[in-house]
Amino acid sequence: MLLLCLLVCASCTAPAITLRHVVLIKLNDSSELSALEGDCDAKLAAIPSVVEYSRGRAVDTGRAAVDCDYDLAIEVAFSSLADYHAYLAHPEHLALVTIWRPKSKQIRIFDFEASR
């Protein structure tokens, strides 16, 4: 019973995620991928308005319909549009963009409202 109460209480205090920001990056030089991952981990996860942060490399699953033409996917979640805008203006985010945009062949960005 105590465990159930703790789980219910924990879910009550967790911020609701309303916006997800997905970035797919194709680097000019894929040998820099580990450095990009380290910079993302150090800078993005520490930004106060970020509720969730994850990143991962493209995986070839053998399915023709799956687009694997990127080196790194980043997903960041926010509890409000205001938090998203605070993230975009945060010095750590701006520093990351300043360093890595010139080193990227392609950057695709997808923002969507989370339904649950």
Secondary structure by P-SEA (a helix, b strand, c coil): caaaaaaaaaaaacccccbbbbbbbbbccccaaaaaaaaaaacccccccccbbbbbcccccccccccccccbbbbbbbccaaaaaaaaacaaaaaaaaaccccccbbbbbbbbbcc
